Amino acid sequence: MKKKPIAVEPNKELSILSRIEESRKKIHDMINLNKCILFSDETVKMSQYLDKLIVEYIKGSEGEQSSEK
């Protein structure tokens, strides 16, 4: 059975993009203040959270892209 693409509501998409940018900035600021924190537990957790947000955004965007082909 074929999976239906997940449609992301515009407000949800903006919310995901906002959380991605917020997380990216937080990681950048943490590392910028202290280069030694690059591999700290907190930085790794923030990076993993950012990865999950990016995957969520990409999965939601696939429906739009697949209809363009």
C-alpha angles and dihedrals in degrees: 000000000000118000117234114234114256110248113217117210113233092242092049091049091053089048091053092047090050092051091047092052093044092051093045091052092047092053091046092051093047092052094040091056095047122014090193090066091069094105100029120130091249093053092047091050091049090049092050090050090051090051091053091051091050092050090049090051094047093048090052092048095050092082092059094046096046092055090055093061 
